[in-house]
Amino acid sequence: MSVLIITKNEALNIEACLRSVAFVDRVIVMDCGSTDNTVDIARNLGAEVSINTDWQGFGMQKNRALALASSDWVLSIDADERLSKELQAEIQQVLEHPVADAYCFPRLSSYCGQYIRHSGWYPDPVTRLFRRGAARFSDDIIHERLLVKGQVSTLRNRLLHESFPDFETVLDKVNRYSSAGAQRLLSKGKSSSFPKALGHGLWAFIRTYFLQRGFLDGWMGLALAISNAEGTYYRYLKLWLLLLDQKASPPSS
């Protein structure tokens, strides 16, 4: 099995990630120009590192890594994710006699040190294990999907996602992902306005905290609902500003 990991400045995460997949034949790290010691850590732990700084989005970068895979089976994992010991064992067992072309498993994510079991964050099934040639990633800038040709089955054990270790990470991701999300919406011809941005943000809070029972996650559930609302509001606000810039730009001759 080949493991694919894309990275940029993941020195705090990459070691734990790599140790959780130490049982596989080959690990391919596709780095996008890290300025910390991500690449050195990965190489010291036996990963094959390729560097491609022509960033065109998560989907494109993962497909570049996929093109380097040679094993019959491929596992895609993010640098801030880890296979639980139970999931490691389940993957090894299922690949002895595979019955599907791809497998998904539940993902348990943390927010500022607390694993979130409601708020729309769990079970959060993700398809990451697949037969090479049976799937590729969508070309989306963010929130890329694995496009599978064939049957997808579900595994029972969890993928652990250390997504937001502290609030600085929350703020950084809200900013970066809202910018990328606005660009994605713009490319799809979506519209926005200031009232729409407010409405989308308010609905994101209501959905997360009430409909998806974020209140059961305690104070962190409330904090998460607020940051979800902020991220959604900023995404549509940035889209509105991009549309205003387009209208203000002179037509090309």
N, C-alpha and C positions, 0 to 999 in steps of 0.2 A: 504494500500500500504506500502511496505517496501522499504526503501532507503538504498543503499549500498555505502559506502565511504571507500576507502583505504587510509591510511595516513602514513607518516613518517616526523616528524618535520614540521608540518603544523600549528603551533600556530598562525601565522600571517593570515592564511586563513580560518581556520576551523569554527570560530564563524559566519562569514558572510555566509558561505556555509550552516551551520546548520539552521540559521535563515530563509534562503530562502526555506527550506523544513519543516518548523515548522508545517505545516498543515497535515502532514502524520501520520499514526498510529505508525510506528516503524522505527527507524534509527539505522542501524548497522554500526559501525566503526571498520574496520579491520586494526589494527595498526602494523607496522613492527619495533617496538622498538624505538619509539621517545625518544629523550633525552631532549626535551623541554617540555612545559606543554600542548601539544596537547591533551593527554589523559584526563587530568584534566578538560580542557575546554569542551571537548566533553561530558564527564560524567555530568558536571554541567549543561549542556544544555539538558540533558535527553537522550542522545544517549547510546546505549548498545555497550560497547567497548570490543572487543576480541583482544588479542595480539598474533601474530605469526611472529617470527623473521626469519623463514626459507624461506628467499626470493628466489623465483625461477622465478620471472618475474611478470609483471602486470597481464597477463592473469590468471596465476595460483592463484595469491592473490585474484583477483576478484571472481574467482570460489569458493574459500574458503569462502568468504563473502556470496556469493549466496547460499551456502549450509546451511547457518544459517537463510535464509529468510523463512517466514511462510505465508505471505500474498499472495493473488491471483495475485497481480500485484507488479512488482519490478521496481524501478528506480535506475539506477547506475549513480553516479555523482562524479566527482573528487573534491578534497578539494579546488582547486582554481577556481571552477565553481560555479555559482549561477543561480537559476531560476529567470528570470525576473517576475515581478508581473503578467504580461500578460500571461506568460507561466504557472505560477502556476494556474491561473484561467482556462486556456484552458485544462490543464491536468485533473483538477477536473471535468470539464464539460464532457470531452470525456470518462472518466472512468465510468460515470453514464450509458452510453450505448455504450460500446466498439464495434467496428466493425472490428478490426484487432487483430493480435496476438502480434504486436509490433508497436512502433511509433518512428519516427525520427523527429528531429527538427533542424533548423539552429543554428549554434554556431558562436557568434561574439566574437573574441579574441582581447586582447589588447597587445601592444608591447611598453614597456617603457612609459606607460601612455596614449597611443593613440589607439583607436579602429581601427583595420585594415579592410577596406572594399573591398580591392582588393588583389593583391599579392598571389592569390590562397588560401587565408584564409577565404573568405566568398563567399557563405553561409555555406560552410563546414558542410553539414548535418551529424548528428551523431545519431545513434539508441541507445537509452538509456532506454526507457520505454517498458516493455514487460511482457507478461503473464508468471507467474512462471511455469516452465516445458516446455515452448515453445522455450527457448533459453539458451545458455551458452556461455562463452567467449572462444576464441581461446587460446591456450597455449603459445602464442608468448611472448617473454621476454619484448618487447616494441611494441607499435602500435598494441595492441590486438584488435580483432574485435568481435562483438557480432554475433554469429551464430544462426540465427532464423529459426525455422521450422514453416512456415506459412506465413500469409500475413503481410506486413509492410506498414503502412500508414504514411502520413506526417502531422505534426502539423505546424502551421503558425508562432508562436511566438518564440523568441530567448532564447537560453541558453547563458549566459554571461561567458566568460572565461578570468580570470585575469592571463594570462599565464606568462607574463614577466613584473613584476612591475618595474624592474630596470635592468641596464646592467650587474650588478653582477649576477643576475639570468640568463640572456642570456648566459654568459660565463660558468656558472655552468652547465646549461642544455646542451649546446653544447658539453661540455666535457663528461658528463655522458651518454647522448643519443648516441653520436658517438661511445663510447666504447661498449654500449649494442648493437647498430646497427651492429658494426663490428662482434661481437660474433654471432649475428643472421645470418649474411651473411655467416660466416664461417660454421655454422651448416647446411646451405643450400648448401654447396659445391661451393660457388661463388669464383671467382678468382679476383685478383687485382694486380696492379703494381703502381709505382710512376706516370707514364704518365696517367694511368687510373684514379688515384685519382685527378690529376689536371683537366682532362677532365670532370669528373663528377661534380667537384666543379664549373667549368666554366659554364657548362650546367645548373646547379641549379641557378646560377645568372641570366643567360639569360632568363630562363623560368620564374623565379619569377618577375624580373623587367620589362621585355619587353612583353613576351607572356601573362603573367597573370596581366599585367598592374600595376605593383607595383609602377611605376612612379606617378600614380594618388594618392598614399598615401603620397606624398611629401617626405621630407627628411627622415622620419621614414620608408617609403617604400624602400628607397635606403639602409638604415641601415639594414633593415630586409633582403633584397636581399643578402647583403654581409654576414650576419650571417648565412643565409641558405646555401650559397656557402661554407662558412667555415665548417659548420657542415657536409655537404656532403663530402667535401675534407678530413676532419679528419676521417670520417667513413671509407672511402676506403683506406686512408693511414694506419689506424690502422689495417684494414683487411690485407693489404700487409705485415705489420710488424708481424702480427700473423702467416701468411703463411711462412714468413722467419724463424720465431722461430720454426715452425713445421719441416721445412727442416733441420734446424741445430740441432734439438734434436736427440740423438741417438735412434735407434729403440729399442723398449722394447723386452726383451728376453722372 
